[in-house]
Amino acid sequence: MKICKLKDISSQDYKRIMKRSSAEFDKIIPQIREIMEEVKEKGDEAVRKWTLEFDKVEIDDFRVSSEEIEEAYNKVDDKLIRSIKQAVANVERFHQAQLPEPAMIDIDEGIKVGWMWRPIEKVGMYAPGGRAPYPSSVIMTGVPARVAGCKERILCVPPTSGGGEASKSEGQFTPPAVTLVTADIVGFTAIYKIGGAQAIAAMTYGTETVPKVYKILGPGNNYVVAAKILAFSSGEVAIDSLPGPSEILIIADESADPRFIAADLISQSEHGFDSSSVLITTSERLAEEVEKQIELRKENIATKEAIEHSLESYGMIITTDTLDDCISFANDYASEHLEIMIRDPSSILDKINNAGSIFLGPYSPVAASDYASGSNHVLPTAGYARMFSPLSVGEYLKKTEVQELTKEGLRSISETVKTIAEKEGFLAHKRAVEVRFEEEI
């Protein structure tokens, strides 16, 4: 893993680190647009075509049956089921606390204005699964949707995992058993064995099998993120914060344990070839120790190939003279995950403006929130933390404004309304107020 002083980083390397794998979007957009348009036009037929193309399996019926879910329970051991249930409970507790309250405010005598919250009726969630099953993503997208009260909560997940391996249930390819069990525990109203851009397209436009939804949420690779961008630009659906390939930035000083840092950098790098892992530290000694630890610890890991590729392509160890330099870099980088491993991590918390999720101290690894601490692990990536927030209950709700004016309340603002309306040339607006006081003229 390359070690560089912050002041010596070339503009090319700095740009590479800042852009991460998002730079690949331009190359794939044309193909994603083709997939989206074909699914819009041909529905299930196109979904089957692209599923065969990318997942190498033929699917007759996309919807997962109750029999498939029942069979899945027989394949998942009790310890894993208990772990899933604990994770679900913690995530649910965290998101229950996020539910907003309605309000009515007395603006003035006779003028009440407020808001109320309503769940988005139809939401579609995506859970990645091309390389391995990810029950945690099913939890993170499904639990807040259930807490919010969304009526229809559908899940799309690839029918294969582990690089093309798939299981068959009565002749039908089906997603990994742990994924189906988790989705059942979380309470999705329907599950579809569709992955990639074709899944996003199906939820965007609807097909003979898959219902059209109002909003699509969940993480995925660059193909999924690109499809979500096109889905949103079509005007058909809303989307969340475009969570893409995983990334981590660690701020550390000489007090940090290089073993912990190396382990955390590696843990994010193993997500895939397009993951990003960066350390910025005020200690050159720590930087060298972390590099050594990475070399030692990646050797006996099955995901070594992905780790090495992502560290080489989008990773770096950066040294700098001051902690302020680290903070400035962190705010520019706007990482999905930001770990702070300094003597007093809370001391710089107020200076961090841009980060998806922040982890304070040596015993707050990203892995904890990935699974069971309760916070949501669907986070803005590729710098989107500058303007987007983590997935929350709020993403599944919409706010509606409510107001009630008495006659005297309307009278108190009538001249203001009429004056501004007249200035804007909207005389019918002015008349809409005047008509209510005609009997007084």
GUTOR-765637 format. One record per residue (C-alpha): residue number from 1; residue in one letter; x, y, z. Coordinates in Angstrom, 1 decimal, padded with zeros to 4 digits. Example, Ala and Ser with C-alpha at 12.3 -4.5 7.8 and 13.67 -1.06 7.14 Angstrom:
BEGIN
ATOM | seq | type | x | y | z
ATOM | 1 | A | 012.3 | -004.5 | 007.8
ATOM | 2 | S | 013.7 | -001.1 | 007.1
END
This chain:
BEGIN
ATOM | seq | type | x | y | z
ATOM | 1 | M | 000.0 | 000.0 | 000.0
ATOM | 2 | K | 001.5 | 003.3 | -001.1
ATOM | 3 | I | 002.7 | 005.8 | 001.6
ATOM | 4 | C | 002.8 | 009.5 | 000.7
ATOM | 5 | K | 003.2 | 012.8 | 002.5
ATOM | 6 | L | 000.1 | 014.9 | 002.0
ATOM | 7 | K | 002.1 | 017.8 | 000.6
ATOM | 8 | D | 003.9 | 015.5 | -001.9
ATOM | 9 | I | 000.8 | 013.8 | -003.4
ATOM | 10 | S | 000.6 | 014.4 | -007.1
ATOM | 11 | S | -002.5 | 016.0 | -008.5
ATOM | 12 | Q | -003.2 | 012.8 | -010.4
ATOM | 13 | D | -003.0 | 010.6 | -007.3
ATOM | 14 | Y | -005.1 | 013.1 | -005.3
ATOM | 15 | K | -007.7 | 013.1 | -008.0
ATOM | 16 | R | -007.7 | 009.3 | -008.1
ATOM | 17 | I | -008.2 | 009.0 | -004.3
ATOM | 18 | M | -010.9 | 011.6 | -004.3
ATOM | 19 | K | -012.9 | 010.2 | -007.2
ATOM | 20 | R | -012.6 | 006.5 | -006.1
ATOM | 21 | S | -014.3 | 004.1 | -008.5
ATOM | 22 | S | -017.0 | 006.6 | -009.4
ATOM | 23 | A | -014.8 | 007.6 | -012.3
ATOM | 24 | E | -016.0 | 004.4 | -014.0
ATOM | 25 | F | -019.6 | 005.6 | -014.4
ATOM | 26 | D | -019.0 | 007.2 | -017.8
ATOM | 27 | K | -017.9 | 003.9 | -019.3
ATOM | 28 | I | -021.0 | 001.9 | -018.2
ATOM | 29 | I | -023.8 | 004.4 | -018.6
ATOM | 30 | P | -024.5 | 003.5 | -022.2
ATOM | 31 | Q | -025.0 | -000.2 | -021.4
ATOM | 32 | I | -027.1 | 000.6 | -018.4
ATOM | 33 | R | -029.3 | 002.9 | -020.4
ATOM | 34 | E | -029.8 | 000.0 | -022.9
ATOM | 35 | I | -030.9 | -002.3 | -020.1
ATOM | 36 | M | -033.3 | 000.2 | -018.6
ATOM | 37 | E | -035.0 | 001.0 | -021.9
ATOM | 38 | E | -035.4 | -002.7 | -022.9
ATOM | 39 | V | -036.9 | -003.5 | -019.5
ATOM | 40 | K | -039.3 | -000.6 | -019.9
ATOM | 41 | E | -040.4 | -001.8 | -023.3
ATOM | 42 | K | -040.4 | -005.6 | -022.9
ATOM | 43 | G | -040.8 | -006.2 | -019.2
ATOM | 44 | D | -040.2 | -009.7 | -017.9
ATOM | 45 | E | -038.8 | -010.9 | -021.2
ATOM | 46 | A | -036.0 | -008.3 | -021.0
ATOM | 47 | V | -035.4 | -009.1 | -017.3
ATOM | 48 | R | -035.0 | -012.8 | -018.2
ATOM | 49 | K | -032.6 | -011.9 | -021.0
ATOM | 50 | W | -030.3 | -009.8 | -018.8
ATOM | 51 | T | -030.5 | -012.2 | -015.9
ATOM | 52 | L | -029.2 | -014.9 | -018.2
ATOM | 53 | E | -026.5 | -012.6 | -019.5
ATOM | 54 | F | -025.1 | -011.5 | -016.2
ATOM | 55 | D | -026.1 | -014.2 | -013.7
ATOM | 56 | K | -025.9 | -017.1 | -016.1
ATOM | 57 | V | -029.2 | -018.6 | -014.9
ATOM | 58 | E | -032.7 | -018.9 | -016.4
ATOM | 59 | I | -035.6 | -017.8 | -014.2
ATOM | 60 | D | -039.2 | -018.6 | -015.0
ATOM | 61 | D | -040.9 | -017.1 | -012.0
ATOM | 62 | F | -039.1 | -014.1 | -010.4
ATOM | 63 | R | -041.1 | -014.0 | -007.3
ATOM | 64 | V | -039.9 | -016.1 | -004.4
ATOM | 65 | S | -042.5 | -018.5 | -003.2
ATOM | 66 | S | -043.5 | -019.3 | 000.4
ATOM | 67 | E | -042.2 | -022.8 | -000.2
ATOM | 68 | E | -038.8 | -021.5 | -001.1
ATOM | 69 | I | -038.7 | -019.4 | 002.1
ATOM | 70 | E | -039.8 | -022.5 | 004.2
ATOM | 71 | E | -037.1 | -024.6 | 002.6
ATOM | 72 | A | -034.6 | -021.8 | 003.3
ATOM | 73 | Y | -035.2 | -022.1 | 007.0
ATOM | 74 | N | -034.1 | -025.7 | 006.9
ATOM | 75 | K | -030.8 | -024.7 | 005.5
ATOM | 76 | V | -029.9 | -021.9 | 008.0
ATOM | 77 | D | -028.5 | -023.0 | 011.4
ATOM | 78 | D | -030.1 | -021.7 | 014.7
ATOM | 79 | K | -027.1 | -019.7 | 015.7
ATOM | 80 | L | -027.2 | -017.6 | 012.6
ATOM | 81 | I | -030.9 | -017.1 | 012.9
ATOM | 82 | R | -030.4 | -015.9 | 016.5
ATOM | 83 | S | -027.7 | -013.5 | 015.3
ATOM | 84 | I | -030.0 | -012.1 | 012.6
ATOM | 85 | K | -032.8 | -011.6 | 015.1
ATOM | 86 | Q | -030.5 | -009.7 | 017.5
ATOM | 87 | A | -029.3 | -007.5 | 014.6
ATOM | 88 | V | -032.8 | -006.8 | 013.5
ATOM | 89 | A | -033.9 | -005.9 | 017.1
ATOM | 90 | N | -031.0 | -003.4 | 017.5
ATOM | 91 | V | -031.5 | -001.8 | 014.1
ATOM | 92 | E | -035.2 | -001.5 | 014.8
ATOM | 93 | R | -034.6 | 000.1 | 018.2
ATOM | 94 | F | -032.3 | 002.7 | 016.6
ATOM | 95 | H | -034.8 | 003.5 | 013.8
ATOM | 96 | Q | -037.8 | 003.6 | 016.0
ATOM | 97 | A | -036.2 | 006.6 | 017.8
ATOM | 98 | Q | -036.0 | 008.4 | 014.5
ATOM | 99 | L | -039.8 | 008.5 | 013.9
ATOM | 100 | P | -040.7 | 012.2 | 013.6
ATOM | 101 | E | -043.8 | 013.8 | 015.3
ATOM | 102 | P | -046.4 | 015.9 | 013.6
ATOM | 103 | A | -046.8 | 019.5 | 014.7
ATOM | 104 | M | -049.1 | 022.5 | 014.4
ATOM | 105 | I | -047.6 | 025.9 | 015.1
ATOM | 106 | D | -049.5 | 029.1 | 015.9
ATOM | 107 | I | -047.9 | 031.5 | 013.5
ATOM | 108 | D | -050.2 | 034.3 | 014.6
ATOM | 109 | E | -053.7 | 034.8 | 015.9
ATOM | 110 | G | -056.0 | 032.7 | 013.7
ATOM | 111 | I | -053.1 | 031.1 | 011.7
ATOM | 112 | K | -052.1 | 027.6 | 012.3
ATOM | 113 | V | -049.5 | 025.9 | 010.1
ATOM | 114 | G | -047.8 | 022.6 | 010.6
ATOM | 115 | W | -046.9 | 019.2 | 009.1
ATOM | 116 | M | -047.7 | 015.6 | 009.2
ATOM | 117 | W | -045.7 | 012.5 | 008.1
ATOM | 118 | R | -047.0 | 009.7 | 005.9
ATOM | 119 | P | -045.1 | 006.6 | 004.8
ATOM | 120 | I | -044.3 | 006.2 | 001.1
ATOM | 121 | E | -046.8 | 003.5 | 000.1
ATOM | 122 | K | -044.6 | 001.4 | -002.3
ATOM | 123 | V | -040.9 | 001.1 | -001.8
ATOM | 124 | G | -038.4 | -001.2 | -003.5
ATOM | 125 | M | -035.1 | -002.3 | -001.9
ATOM | 126 | Y | -032.0 | -003.7 | -003.5
ATOM | 127 | A | -029.7 | -006.1 | -001.7
ATOM | 128 | P | -026.4 | -007.0 | -003.5
ATOM | 129 | G | -025.4 | -010.6 | -003.8
ATOM | 130 | G | -023.3 | -011.2 | -006.8
ATOM | 131 | R | -020.2 | -012.3 | -004.8
ATOM | 132 | A | -021.8 | -013.5 | -001.6
ATOM | 133 | P | -025.0 | -013.3 | 000.4
ATOM | 134 | Y | -025.5 | -010.0 | 002.3
ATOM | 135 | P | -028.2 | -010.5 | 004.9
ATOM | 136 | S | -027.1 | -007.3 | 006.6
ATOM | 137 | S | -028.1 | -005.2 | 003.6
ATOM | 138 | V | -031.6 | -006.8 | 003.8
ATOM | 139 | I | -031.8 | -005.8 | 007.4
ATOM | 140 | M | -030.6 | -002.2 | 006.9
ATOM | 141 | T | -033.1 | -001.5 | 004.1
ATOM | 142 | G | -036.0 | -003.5 | 005.3
ATOM | 143 | V | -036.3 | -002.6 | 009.0
ATOM | 144 | P | -036.6 | 001.2 | 008.6
ATOM | 145 | A | -039.2 | 000.6 | 005.8
ATOM | 146 | R | -041.3 | -001.5 | 008.2
ATOM | 147 | V | -040.8 | 001.0 | 011.1
ATOM | 148 | A | -042.0 | 003.8 | 008.8
ATOM | 149 | G | -045.1 | 001.8 | 007.9
ATOM | 150 | C | -044.6 | 001.5 | 004.2
ATOM | 151 | K | -047.5 | -000.7 | 002.9
ATOM | 152 | E | -045.6 | -002.5 | 000.0
ATOM | 153 | R | -042.0 | -003.3 | 000.7
ATOM | 154 | I | -040.4 | -005.4 | -002.0
ATOM | 155 | L | -036.9 | -006.7 | -002.2
ATOM | 156 | C | -034.8 | -007.5 | -005.3
ATOM | 157 | V | -031.8 | -009.7 | -004.8
ATOM | 158 | P | -029.6 | -011.6 | -007.3
ATOM | 159 | P | -030.5 | -015.2 | -007.8
ATOM | 160 | T | -026.9 | -016.2 | -007.5
ATOM | 161 | S | -024.0 | -015.7 | -005.1
ATOM | 162 | G | -020.3 | -016.7 | -004.8
ATOM | 163 | G | -019.4 | -015.8 | -008.4
ATOM | 164 | G | -022.2 | -017.6 | -010.2
ATOM | 165 | E | -023.1 | -020.4 | -007.8
ATOM | 166 | A | -026.8 | -020.8 | -007.3
ATOM | 167 | S | -029.1 | -023.2 | -005.5
ATOM | 168 | K | -032.1 | -024.8 | -007.0
ATOM | 169 | S | -035.4 | -025.3 | -005.3
ATOM | 170 | E | -037.8 | -027.6 | -007.3
ATOM | 171 | G | -036.0 | -026.7 | -010.5
ATOM | 172 | Q | -035.9 | -023.0 | -009.8
ATOM | 173 | F | -032.8 | -021.0 | -009.1
ATOM | 174 | T | -033.2 | -019.2 | -005.8
ATOM | 175 | P | -031.2 | -016.6 | -003.8
ATOM | 176 | P | -029.1 | -017.8 | -000.8
ATOM | 177 | A | -031.1 | -019.3 | 002.0
ATOM | 178 | V | -029.8 | -016.8 | 004.6
ATOM | 179 | T | -031.0 | -014.0 | 002.4
ATOM | 180 | L | -034.5 | -015.4 | 002.2
ATOM | 181 | V | -034.7 | -016.1 | 005.9
ATOM | 182 | T | -033.5 | -012.6 | 006.8
ATOM | 183 | A | -036.0 | -011.0 | 004.4
ATOM | 184 | D | -038.8 | -013.1 | 006.0
ATOM | 185 | I | -037.7 | -012.1 | 009.5
ATOM | 186 | V | -037.6 | -008.4 | 008.5
ATOM | 187 | G | -041.0 | -008.7 | 006.9
ATOM | 188 | F | -040.8 | -007.8 | 003.2
ATOM | 189 | T | -044.1 | -008.2 | 001.5
ATOM | 190 | A | -042.5 | -009.7 | -001.6
ATOM | 191 | I | -039.1 | -010.9 | -002.7
ATOM | 192 | Y | -037.9 | -011.1 | -006.3
ATOM | 193 | K | -034.8 | -013.0 | -007.6
ATOM | 194 | I | -033.5 | -010.3 | -009.8
ATOM | 195 | G | -030.2 | -008.4 | -009.6
ATOM | 196 | G | -028.2 | -005.7 | -011.2
ATOM | 197 | A | -029.5 | -002.9 | -013.4
ATOM | 198 | Q | -032.4 | -005.1 | -014.6
ATOM | 199 | A | -033.7 | -005.1 | -011.0
ATOM | 200 | I | -033.6 | -001.4 | -010.7
ATOM | 201 | A | -035.3 | -001.1 | -014.1
ATOM | 202 | A | -038.1 | -003.6 | -013.1
ATOM | 203 | M | -038.9 | -001.6 | -009.9
ATOM | 204 | T | -038.7 | 001.7 | -011.8
ATOM | 205 | Y | -041.1 | 000.8 | -014.7
ATOM | 206 | G | -042.9 | -002.3 | -013.4
ATOM | 207 | T | -043.2 | -005.5 | -015.3
ATOM | 208 | E | -045.8 | -008.3 | -015.6
ATOM | 209 | T | -044.3 | -009.7 | -012.4
ATOM | 210 | V | -042.6 | -006.9 | -010.5
ATOM | 211 | P | -044.7 | -003.9 | -009.3
ATOM | 212 | K | -043.7 | -000.4 | -010.0
ATOM | 213 | V | -042.6 | 001.4 | -006.8
ATOM | 214 | Y | -042.4 | 005.0 | -005.8
ATOM | 215 | K | -038.9 | 004.9 | -004.4
ATOM | 216 | I | -035.8 | 002.6 | -004.7
ATOM | 217 | L | -033.3 | 002.3 | -001.9
ATOM | 218 | G | -030.3 | 000.2 | -001.1
ATOM | 219 | P | -026.6 | -000.3 | -001.9
ATOM | 220 | G | -025.0 | -001.9 | -004.9
ATOM | 221 | N | -022.0 | -001.8 | -007.3
ATOM | 222 | N | -021.4 | 000.9 | -009.9
ATOM | 223 | Y | -023.9 | -000.8 | -012.3
ATOM | 224 | V | -026.7 | -000.6 | -009.7
ATOM | 225 | V | -025.8 | 003.0 | -008.8
ATOM | 226 | A | -025.7 | 004.1 | -012.5
ATOM | 227 | A | -029.1 | 002.4 | -013.0
ATOM | 228 | K | -030.5 | 004.3 | -010.0
ATOM | 229 | I | -029.3 | 007.6 | -011.4
ATOM | 230 | L | -031.0 | 006.9 | -014.7
ATOM | 231 | A | -034.2 | 005.7 | -012.9
ATOM | 232 | F | -034.3 | 009.0 | -011.0
ATOM | 233 | S | -033.6 | 011.1 | -014.1
ATOM | 234 | S | -036.5 | 009.3 | -015.9
ATOM | 235 | G | -038.9 | 011.0 | -013.4
ATOM | 236 | E | -040.5 | 007.7 | -012.6
ATOM | 237 | V | -039.1 | 007.1 | -009.1
ATOM | 238 | A | -037.2 | 008.7 | -006.2
ATOM | 239 | I | -034.0 | 007.2 | -004.9
ATOM | 240 | D | -031.9 | 007.4 | -001.8
ATOM | 241 | S | -028.3 | 008.6 | -001.5
ATOM | 242 | L | -026.7 | 006.5 | -004.2
ATOM | 243 | P | -024.7 | 004.2 | -001.9
ATOM | 244 | G | -022.0 | 002.5 | -004.0
ATOM | 245 | P | -018.8 | 000.6 | -003.4
ATOM | 246 | S | -017.6 | 000.5 | 000.2
ATOM | 247 | E | -015.0 | 002.9 | 001.5
ATOM | 248 | I | -013.2 | 003.9 | 004.7
ATOM | 249 | L | -011.0 | 006.8 | 005.9
ATOM | 250 | I | -009.1 | 006.5 | 009.2
ATOM | 251 | I | -007.7 | 009.5 | 011.0
ATOM | 252 | A | -005.0 | 008.3 | 013.5
ATOM | 253 | D | -002.2 | 009.6 | 015.7
ATOM | 254 | E | 000.8 | 007.8 | 017.3
ATOM | 255 | S | -001.4 | 006.4 | 020.0
ATOM | 256 | A | -003.4 | 004.2 | 017.6
ATOM | 257 | D | -002.9 | 000.4 | 017.4
ATOM | 258 | P | -001.6 | -000.4 | 013.9
ATOM | 259 | R | -003.2 | -003.9 | 014.1
ATOM | 260 | F | -006.6 | -002.4 | 014.5
ATOM | 261 | I | -006.1 | 000.1 | 011.6
ATOM | 262 | A | -004.8 | -002.6 | 009.2
ATOM | 263 | A | -007.6 | -004.9 | 010.1
ATOM | 264 | D | -010.2 | -002.2 | 009.4
ATOM | 265 | L | -008.6 | -001.1 | 006.1
ATOM | 266 | I | -008.6 | -004.7 | 005.0
ATOM | 267 | S | -012.1 | -005.3 | 006.1
ATOM | 268 | Q | -013.5 | -002.6 | 003.8
ATOM | 269 | S | -011.2 | -003.5 | 000.9
ATOM | 270 | E | -012.5 | -007.1 | 000.8
ATOM | 271 | H | -016.0 | -005.8 | -000.3
ATOM | 272 | G | -014.8 | -005.7 | -003.9
ATOM | 273 | F | -012.3 | -004.6 | -006.4
ATOM | 274 | D | -013.8 | -001.1 | -006.4
ATOM | 275 | S | -013.7 | -000.5 | -002.6
ATOM | 276 | S | -011.6 | 002.4 | -001.2
ATOM | 277 | S | -009.4 | 002.4 | 002.0
ATOM | 278 | V | -007.4 | 005.4 | 003.1
ATOM | 279 | L | -005.4 | 006.2 | 006.3
ATOM | 280 | I | -004.2 | 009.7 | 007.1
ATOM | 281 | T | -002.0 | 010.0 | 010.1
ATOM | 282 | T | 000.3 | 012.4 | 011.9
ATOM | 283 | S | 002.8 | 009.6 | 012.7
ATOM | 284 | E | 005.2 | 008.2 | 010.1
ATOM | 285 | R | 006.1 | 005.4 | 012.4
ATOM | 286 | L | 002.4 | 004.3 | 012.6
ATOM | 287 | A | 002.1 | 004.6 | 008.8
ATOM | 288 | E | 005.0 | 002.1 | 008.3
ATOM | 289 | E | 003.6 | -000.3 | 011.0
ATOM | 290 | V | 000.2 | -000.3 | 009.3
ATOM | 291 | E | 001.7 | -001.1 | 006.0
ATOM | 292 | K | 003.6 | -004.0 | 007.5
ATOM | 293 | Q | 000.4 | -005.3 | 009.3
ATOM | 294 | I | -001.5 | -005.1 | 006.0
ATOM | 295 | E | 001.0 | -007.2 | 004.2
ATOM | 296 | L | 000.9 | -009.8 | 007.1
ATOM | 297 | R | -002.8 | -009.9 | 007.6
ATOM | 298 | K | -004.0 | -010.1 | 004.0
ATOM | 299 | E | -002.1 | -013.3 | 003.2
ATOM | 300 | N | -004.5 | -015.8 | 004.8
ATOM | 301 | I | -007.7 | -014.2 | 003.7
ATOM | 302 | A | -009.9 | -015.8 | 001.0
ATOM | 303 | T | -010.7 | -012.3 | -000.4
ATOM | 304 | K | -007.0 | -011.5 | -000.9
ATOM | 305 | E | -007.4 | -010.7 | -004.6
ATOM | 306 | A | -010.1 | -008.1 | -004.1
ATOM | 307 | I | -008.2 | -006.6 | -001.1
ATOM | 308 | E | -005.0 | -006.2 | -003.1
ATOM | 309 | H | -006.8 | -004.7 | -006.1
ATOM | 310 | S | -008.8 | -002.2 | -004.2
ATOM | 311 | L | -005.8 | -001.1 | -002.0
ATOM | 312 | E | -003.7 | -000.6 | -005.1
ATOM | 313 | S | -006.3 | 001.2 | -007.1
ATOM | 314 | Y | -008.1 | 003.3 | -004.6
ATOM | 315 | G | -006.1 | 003.0 | -001.4
ATOM | 316 | M | -003.3 | 005.1 | 000.2
ATOM | 317 | I | -001.6 | 005.8 | 003.5
ATOM | 318 | I | -001.0 | 009.5 | 003.9
ATOM | 319 | T | 001.2 | 011.2 | 006.5
ATOM | 320 | T | 000.8 | 014.8 | 007.4
ATOM | 321 | D | 002.3 | 017.2 | 010.0
ATOM | 322 | T | -000.8 | 018.3 | 011.9
ATOM | 323 | L | -004.2 | 017.0 | 013.0
ATOM | 324 | D | -005.8 | 020.0 | 011.3
ATOM | 325 | D | -004.5 | 018.7 | 008.0
ATOM | 326 | C | -006.1 | 015.3 | 008.7
ATOM | 327 | I | -009.5 | 017.0 | 009.4
ATOM | 328 | S | -009.3 | 019.2 | 006.3
ATOM | 329 | F | -008.6 | 016.1 | 004.2
ATOM | 330 | A | -011.4 | 014.2 | 005.8
ATOM | 331 | N | -013.9 | 016.9 | 005.0
ATOM | 332 | D | -012.7 | 017.0 | 001.4
ATOM | 333 | Y | -012.8 | 013.2 | 001.1
ATOM | 334 | A | -016.3 | 013.0 | 002.6
ATOM | 335 | S | -016.0 | 009.3 | 003.4
ATOM | 336 | E | -018.7 | 006.7 | 003.8
ATOM | 337 | H | -017.1 | 005.5 | 007.0
ATOM | 338 | L | -014.7 | 007.7 | 009.1
ATOM | 339 | E | -012.8 | 006.1 | 012.0
ATOM | 340 | I | -011.1 | 008.5 | 014.4
ATOM | 341 | M | -008.3 | 006.8 | 016.3
ATOM | 342 | I | -006.6 | 009.5 | 018.3
ATOM | 343 | R | -006.1 | 010.0 | 022.0
ATOM | 344 | D | -009.3 | 012.0 | 022.4
ATOM | 345 | P | -011.4 | 011.2 | 019.3
ATOM | 346 | S | -014.4 | 013.3 | 020.6
ATOM | 347 | S | -012.2 | 016.4 | 020.6
ATOM | 348 | I | -012.4 | 016.8 | 016.8
ATOM | 349 | L | -015.9 | 015.6 | 016.3
ATOM | 350 | D | -017.3 | 019.1 | 015.9
ATOM | 351 | K | -014.8 | 019.8 | 013.1
ATOM | 352 | I | -016.0 | 017.0 | 011.0
ATOM | 353 | N | -018.6 | 018.2 | 008.5
ATOM | 354 | N | -018.6 | 015.5 | 005.8
ATOM | 355 | A | -018.9 | 011.8 | 006.7
ATOM | 356 | G | -021.5 | 009.2 | 006.3
ATOM | 357 | S | -020.9 | 007.5 | 009.7
ATOM | 358 | I | -018.3 | 008.3 | 012.3
ATOM | 359 | F | -016.6 | 005.7 | 014.6
ATOM | 360 | L | -014.9 | 007.0 | 017.7
ATOM | 361 | G | -012.0 | 005.2 | 019.4
ATOM | 362 | P | -010.3 | 001.9 | 019.0
ATOM | 363 | Y | -013.3 | -000.3 | 019.8
ATOM | 364 | S | -015.7 | 001.1 | 017.4
ATOM | 365 | P | -014.9 | -000.7 | 014.1
ATOM | 366 | V | -017.0 | -000.3 | 011.0
ATOM | 367 | A | -017.8 | -004.0 | 011.3
ATOM | 368 | A | -019.9 | -003.3 | 014.4
ATOM | 369 | S | -022.3 | -001.0 | 012.5
ATOM | 370 | D | -022.2 | -003.3 | 009.5
ATOM | 371 | Y | -024.1 | -005.8 | 011.4
ATOM | 372 | A | -025.3 | -005.2 | 014.9
ATOM | 373 | S | -024.7 | -001.9 | 016.7
ATOM | 374 | G | -028.0 | -000.6 | 015.4
ATOM | 375 | S | -027.0 | 002.3 | 013.1
ATOM | 376 | N | -027.7 | 001.9 | 009.4
ATOM | 377 | H | -024.8 | 000.8 | 007.2
ATOM | 378 | V | -026.4 | 002.1 | 003.9
ATOM | 379 | L | -024.4 | 005.3 | 003.6
ATOM | 380 | P | -023.5 | 007.9 | 001.0
ATOM | 381 | T | -020.3 | 007.0 | -000.9
ATOM | 382 | A | -018.0 | 008.6 | -003.5
ATOM | 383 | G | -018.1 | 012.0 | -001.7
ATOM | 384 | Y | -021.9 | 012.2 | -001.6
ATOM | 385 | A | -021.6 | 012.6 | 002.2
ATOM | 386 | R | -021.1 | 016.2 | 001.5
ATOM | 387 | M | -024.8 | 016.5 | 000.7
ATOM | 388 | F | -026.5 | 013.2 | 001.6
ATOM | 389 | S | -027.3 | 011.4 | 004.9
ATOM | 390 | P | -027.3 | 007.8 | 006.0
ATOM | 391 | L | -030.4 | 005.7 | 005.2
ATOM | 392 | S | -033.0 | 006.4 | 007.9
ATOM | 393 | V | -036.7 | 006.1 | 008.6
ATOM | 394 | G | -037.0 | 009.6 | 007.1
ATOM | 395 | E | -036.1 | 008.2 | 003.6
ATOM | 396 | Y | -039.3 | 006.1 | 003.8
ATOM | 397 | L | -041.6 | 009.0 | 004.8
ATOM | 398 | K | -042.9 | 012.1 | 003.1
ATOM | 399 | K | -043.9 | 015.3 | 004.9
ATOM | 400 | T | -047.2 | 017.0 | 004.1
ATOM | 401 | E | -047.9 | 020.5 | 005.2
ATOM | 402 | V | -051.2 | 021.4 | 006.9
ATOM | 403 | Q | -052.7 | 024.8 | 007.6
ATOM | 404 | E | -055.9 | 026.3 | 009.0
ATOM | 405 | L | -056.7 | 030.0 | 009.0
ATOM | 406 | T | -059.7 | 031.7 | 010.6
ATOM | 407 | K | -061.3 | 034.6 | 008.8
ATOM | 408 | E | -059.5 | 037.0 | 011.1
ATOM | 409 | G | -056.3 | 035.2 | 010.6
ATOM | 410 | L | -056.6 | 035.5 | 006.8
ATOM | 411 | R | -057.6 | 039.2 | 007.2
ATOM | 412 | S | -054.3 | 039.8 | 009.1
ATOM | 413 | I | -052.2 | 038.8 | 006.2
ATOM | 414 | S | -054.5 | 039.7 | 003.3
ATOM | 415 | E | -052.8 | 042.9 | 002.4
ATOM | 416 | T | -049.4 | 041.2 | 002.3
ATOM | 417 | V | -050.8 | 038.4 | 000.1
ATOM | 418 | K | -052.5 | 040.8 | -002.3
ATOM | 419 | T | -049.6 | 043.1 | -002.6
ATOM | 420 | I | -047.1 | 040.4 | -003.4
ATOM | 421 | A | -049.5 | 038.6 | -005.7
ATOM | 422 | E | -050.1 | 041.8 | -007.7
ATOM | 423 | K | -046.4 | 042.4 | -008.0
ATOM | 424 | E | -045.9 | 038.9 | -009.4
ATOM | 425 | G | -048.7 | 039.4 | -011.9
ATOM | 426 | F | -051.0 | 036.8 | -010.4
ATOM | 427 | L | -054.2 | 038.7 | -010.1
ATOM | 428 | A | -056.3 | 035.6 | -009.6
ATOM | 429 | H | -054.3 | 034.9 | -006.4
ATOM | 430 | K | -055.2 | 038.4 | -005.2
ATOM | 431 | R | -058.9 | 037.8 | -006.1
ATOM | 432 | A | -058.9 | 034.5 | -004.2
ATOM | 433 | V | -058.3 | 036.5 | -001.0
ATOM | 434 | E | -060.6 | 039.4 | -001.9
ATOM | 435 | V | -063.6 | 037.2 | -002.6
ATOM | 436 | R | -063.7 | 036.1 | 001.0
ATOM | 437 | F | -064.3 | 039.6 | 002.2
ATOM | 438 | E | -066.7 | 040.9 | -000.5
ATOM | 439 | E | -069.7 | 041.2 | 001.9
ATOM | 440 | E | -067.7 | 043.7 | 003.9
ATOM | 441 | I | -067.2 | 046.1 | 001.0
END
